[in-house]
Amino acid sequence: MDAIFDGSLSASSLLLLFGALALALGFEFVNGFHDTANAVATVIYTRSLKPTVAVMWSGFWNFLGVLTSSGAVAFGIVALLPVELILDVGSGPGFAMVFSLLLSAIVWNLGTWYLGLPASSSHTLIGSIVGVGLMNSYLSDRPFGDGVNWGKVHDTAMALLVSPVTGFIAAGLLVLAAKALIKDKRLFDAPEKEGTPPLWIRGLLILTCTGVSFAHGSNDGQKGMGLIMLVLIGIVPAGYALNLATDTPTVVSIQQNAVKAQDIFQTLSQGQAVEMDDAKTVLSSYLRSSKVEPSVFAAAAVESALLTKQLEGVESFGKLSANERRDVRTETYLLSETIKKLDKANKLPDGDDKAVLNSLGKSLKNVTSFIPDWVKVAVALALGLGTMIGWKRIVVTVGEKIGKAHLTYGQGAAAELVAAVCIAAADNYGLPVSTTHILSSGIAGTMAANRSGLQKDTLRNILLAWVLTLPICVLLGGGLFAASLYFVLHVLGA
């Protein structure tokens, strides 16, 4: 964190930095009391834990979940953003992007929380990202929508769509299996008005609450991390553009593989030539459109050559100047994302050449996709503290207003167990999913399996919140991006 206070930042840059950091941590704080209410709903509703103890317990496990997260989801979110804004995040448009994303997400989350609706912070953030991308293309000279990474949006949207369906079916089946296998009928009773559940049931519910809380922290906590890293990379490139902890053998290996990659890409280009000044534009266009042409390989060859030259004789990234680190990050980001996308499209050669390119891509990804410990701690504290506030509205919705009958112990445990497993699986693939959607759908699934009936009014309101989240956040994100862009360019002069 010392890089922030090295005295080289102007007053306006410091203002933008701390404003963006405050918004990012504010988003995670709101996320805590908005989404994590779902994790504590069952233990509070069943009186397995007192409300104060439950939210503190959940907050603690959210904290641990953030601290132990891999960062894959964080950079999966970043990959949704327009490529040119990622590469030039330190510019006025880059700052406008970060501010508009976070403001629109906070506004919608607060609105749905006030109404007691379990809406998705993931949908909120992704809708805002799409809105920024659309507005960015509208304000530029490119075709409308060209700034959105539609391929990544598709993958993320599928994860957000499939996960609640999985939650509904899996939780329903789990309840049916439990009823067939577990003879203690108390598991399937609704909570009494007074007293606590039997000890073993209480332990089960606390365990599933812990699992959801930890999984929520490991997934949702990363969304703010990715945006914080973009801010730091843009304003303090000396400290955060590259992972300065990268050891000498890795730096040397990257330089050597970049030499080999240049030859491989040159062969794949079929004699196509691309000027050095155009290479970044060609690769940026490819990452947006996914259209593979010989010029893409030619541009990758140019970027490989440039990276080779930049790292010639370099044993540590710490030896590079701030501007050099920013430039090297641009090359590493473009090359790693291009290699990953070409591999996914089966456009890389087989054999040793493919192994060289994938090795280079992986090494480059590790150089740019890192999260300092202090960022994890800050996000973990914001999410954990947010968990301790504002849970009451959504707990009542989850416990009493989804099904016509009150939530039973077994239904709550089944829904939470399925939610924890689904979120953990999504973490493995670096996909953001909605704790809210999975858990609410899981509870609905248990009600359907138990033939308890579903409250149509509540389901209609929840579905309406789900359906409206994306379009409203697209509009919010786009509108705030235009307003923020005007502010940082014409008022702050950034």
N, C-alpha and C positions, 0 to 999 in steps of 0.2 A: 504493500500500500504506500510505501515511501515515494514511489514514482509520482503519486498525485501531488505530493507536497514538495516537489523539487524546486519550486520557485519559478519555473519556466512558463507557467500558464498565465494568460491574461485574465483580467477580472471577468470579462464576458464568458470566457471558456470555463472558468471556475463556476460561474453562475449556471451555465448550461449543464455542467457536470453534476453538481449537487442537486440541481432541479430534476435531472433525469434519474439519478440514483434514488432520490426521495420518492419519485413516482413509481419506480420499479419496486421498491420495498413496500410502498403503499398498496400496489397491486397485490403483492403476496400477502400483506396483512388482511386486505379485504377477502382475498381468496381463502384465507384461514378461517374467518368466521362465517363465510358464505358456504364453502364446500365441505369443510370438516364437520359441520353440524350433522351431516349424513353419517359420519363415522361414530359419533357419540349418541345418535338418536336412539339406538336400541338399548344401550346400557342405562341411559337416563330414563327412557320410557318404561323399562322393566324394573327400574330401581335397583339394578345390579351395582351401580355406583351412584353416589350423590353427584348432582350436576357440577359442583365446583371441582370435585375430585376427578370426574370424568373428563372435563375439558382440559384440566391440567395434565392428566395422563395422556390424552390424545395429543395435546400440544407437544409433550415431551417426545412421543414417538414420531410425530411429524418432523420434529427437530432432527432426530436421528436419521430419519429417512432422507432428508435433504443432505445431511453431512456425508452419507454413504452412497449417494447417487453417482452414476457414472458420467453424467453430462451428455449422454447420447440424445435424450429428449430435448435438452436445451438447444443443441445445434441442429436438431431436426426442425424446431420452430424457426430458427434463424434461416434455414434453407428455404422457407416459404417466402421470404422477403425478396423484393426485386434485387437482382444481382448487382445492378449499378449502385444501388443505395448501400448494399453490404460492402462493396469495394471502396466506396467513398463516404463512409459513415461519418467521418469527421467534418463533412460539409454541412451547409445550411439545410439542404434537403434531408440529409441523414439524421440531423437532430430533429427536424420536423417529423420525420417518420417515427422515431422513438417516442416523442411526446404524444403524438396523436394516437398511436397504438395503445399506450398505457392509459391515457385519459378516457378514451372510448370504452375500454374494458372495465375501468373502475366505475364509470357512470352506469353502465348496464348492470354490473354485478350488484351495485348498491340498490338499484331500482328493483331488481328481482328479489333481493334479500328483504327489502322493505315490505314487499307483497307476500313474503313467505313462500316463494316459488323456488323449487330446486332446479335452477338453470345451470348451464355448464360454463365454467370459466374457460375451458378449452375452446368451445364454440365461439365464445365472446372474443377471445384473442385472435382466433383464426379468421373470423369475420372481419375484424379490424384490419388484419394483415391484407386480406383480399381488397378491402376498401382503399387502403393506401396504395396498393399496386395498381388498381384501376385509375385512381385519381392521378397517380404519377404518370401513367401512360397518356392520360387525357391532357395533362399539362405539358407533355413533351410532344415531339413531332413523330412519335411512333404510333402504330395502329392501336386503337383502344383495346386494353386488356393484355397488351404485349409484355407489360412489366410484371405479370403474375406468373409464378412458377406453377403452372397448372398441373404438371405431373406430380409434384410433391403435394399440392393441394388435394389431388385425387387420392393419393395414398393415405393422407391424413384423414380425409373425409370418410373413406372406407372404414378406417379403424374406429372413427367416432360413430359410424352407422352400425357396424357389426357388433361392437362391444355391448351396447344395451340389449340387442336381440339375444346375444349369447347369455347375458345376465338373466334375462327373463326366462329363457328355456332352462338353463343350467340350475338356477335357484329353484324353479318349480320341480324339476326332476330330483334335486337333492332332498327337498321336503318329502316327496313321495317315497324316496328310498329310506329316509330316516324313519318315516311312519311304519314302514314295513319291517325295519330291522331293530329299532329301539323300542323296548317294551314299556319304558317309563312314560306314561301318558302325560305327566306334568310338563314335559317339554313342549307339548302342543296346546297348552292352556294359555289363555290370555292373562296378562299380569293382574294380580289382585290390587284392589285400591290401596291396601296397606301392606307393609312387610316387603321382604325381598324374596327372590326365587330360591329354590334349593341350591345348596352350595355348588354342586357339580354343574348345574345349569348357569349359575352366576359366573363360575370360572370360564365356561365355554364362551359366554357372551363377552366377557372381558378380553379373552384371547382373540376373538374375531374383531372386536373393536380395535385392539392393538394392531392386528394385521392390516386393517383398512387404513388406519392412521399412518403407519409406517410406509405403506405402499403409496398413499396419497402424497406424503412428503417427498418420496423418491421420484414421483412423476410430476406432480403439479409444481413442486418447488423449483424444478428446472426451467420452467417457462420464463420466470423472471431472471434467472441466471444468464440465459442466452442474451437477453436484451441488455443486461448490465455489462456483459462482456463487449457487446457492440459499442456501447457508450465509451468504455475504457479504451478500446482499440482506436476509436476515432479521436479521442481527446488526449490520451496518454500513450501514443504508440511505442514510446521508448520502453515502457514497462510491460505492455500487454498485447502488442501486435503479434509477437512470437513467444513461444514457451522458452524462456531463458534457462530453464532447468534441463533443456535437451543436452545430452552428453556429446562429447567430441566424436566418438565412433558413429553415432547417428547422423550428425551433421556431415561428416565425411561420406557416409554411405548415401545420403541424399544427393550430394554433389556427383558422386560416381554413377548412381542410377539415372540421374538427370542427363548425363552424357549419353548413356545407352538409350534412354527414352527418346532423345533427339533423333538418333538414327532410326529407331523403330517407327516413330511417327512420320519421319521423312519418307520412308519406304511406303507407308500406308497412304501417303498424300497423293500418290500416282503422278508425281511431277508438278502438282499444284504449288504455286508460290503465294505467300502472304507477307506483306510488308510488316516490319516490326511495329509500326504505329497502329496497324489494323488488327493485330493478333488478339488483343484483349477484347476488342469489339466483336470479333468472330466467335470467340469462346463464350462471351457473355450471351450472345444471340443464341448459340447452341444450347446453353443451359436453360434459356427461356423456352425455346421452341422444340428441342429434342430432334431437330432435323439434321441427320448425319450426311455430310458432304465431304469431299476430299479437302476442302479448305479448312475444315475443323482439324484434321490431322496435321495440315501444314501449319496452322496457328499453334497447335500444341507443340510442334517441333520448335517453333520460334520461342515460345515461352520456356521450353526446356533448356534451350540454348542460353536464354537470358538468365535463368536461374543458375545454370552452370557457371556463368561468368560472375554472377553476384556472390556465389559461395566459393569461388576459387581461392584457395589458401586460407579459408575461414575455418577455424576449429570450434568457435563458440559464437552464438548469436549475440552475446554480450559485447563482442568486438565491433558490431555494426552500429552505425549512427541511427538516430531515431527515424530519419527519412529512409535510410537503407532498410531498416526493419519493416517499415510500412510497405516499401516496394517489394521486398521479399515475400511478405504476407500476401500481397496481391497475386504474385506468381504461384505461390503454394496453394492458395485457395482455388484459383482457376484450374490449375493442373489436377489437384486432388478431386475436385468435383467433376471435371471432365472425364478423368479415368474411371471414376465410380459410375458415371452415367453410361459411358461406352461399354463398360463391362456388363452392366445390367441389360443393355440392348444387344449383347453378344456381338459386339463390333471389334473386340480386341482379338489379336492373333492367338492361336493356341501355343502350348509349349513354353519354352524358356522366356520368350518375349512377353507373354502374358504375365508370367511370374514376376518379371522385372518391373512391369508397369504397375501391377497390383501392390508390389512391395513398396514402390515409390509412392503410390497413392496413399497407402496406409501410413507411411512415415510422415508424409506431408500433412495428413489429417491430424495426426497427433501433435504436430507443431503448432497448428492454429486452433484446434478444438481442445482447449484446456480451461479449467476454472480454478482460480486461486482459492486457497482455504478461507481467506477472509470474506470472499464473496459468498461462499457456501454458508459460513456462520451467520452473516448478515441476513441472508434470505431465510435461513432456518429460524432465526430469532423472530423475524417479521411474521412468518407463517405460524410459528408456535404461539406467539402472543395473540395473533388474530383468532386463533382457535378458541381462545378463552373468552371471546366476546361474541355476542349476537347470535348464539346458537338456538335460542328459544323458538323463534318463528318457524324454522324449518323442522325442528324436532317434532312439533305437533303435527305438521303436514305428513311427515314420514310415518309417524306412529299411529295416527288415527284417521287420516283423510284420504289415504290411497285405497284401502279396502273398506268394505262395509262393516266387517268385523274388526275388532282391535288386533293389533299385531301380536302374535304369539311369540314365545321364546324361540321356538324352533325356526319360525319364519325369519325372525331377525338374524339369528345365527347363520342360516343358510344364505341369505342375501349378502351378508357381510363377508362370509367365507368366499363366495363366488367373486365378489367385487375385488377382494384382496388378490386372488389368483389372477384374475383378468388384468389388473393393473400391473402386477409383477411381470406377466407375460409381455405386455406392451412395452415395459421398460427394456426388456431384452432386445426388442427390435427398434428401440429409439422412437417409438410412436407416442404422441400425446393422446390420452383418452380421458373421458369424463368420469370422475368418481360419482358425481351426482347422477348421471344418466344410468350408469351400471347399477348402482345401489337402488335407485328408485324403480328401475325396470325389474331388478331382482325381487324387490318386495311385491311388486305387481304380479310377478310370475308365481310367487309363493301363494298369494291370495287366489290366483286362478287355479293353481294346483289343488288348493285346499277347498275350492268351491265356496270361498268366503264372499265372493262378489267384489266388484270394483266400483268406487264412487265416480260416476261419470263426470260430475262437475269438477272435481279435483284433477282427474286425468285430463280433462279438456283444457284446464288452465295450465297444467304442466306441459302438455303437448304444444299448446299455444306459445308458451315461453320458449320451448325448444325450437319451434318452427320460426318464430319471430327473431330469435337471437341472431342468426346469421345475417338476414337482410338488414336488420336495424343496425347491427355493428358494422356492416359494410358501408352503410350510409354515414354512420358516426365517424368511422375511421377515415373515410374519404373526405368528409367535410372538415374534420379537425386537422387533417393533413394539409389541406389548402390554407386553412387559417393559420396553422403553426408555421407553414412555409413562409407566409407573408410576414409573420412576426419575427422569425429568426433572421430573415433576409433584410427586411426594411426597418425593423425596430432595433434589434440587437446587432445587425450588420455582420452576422456570422457567415 
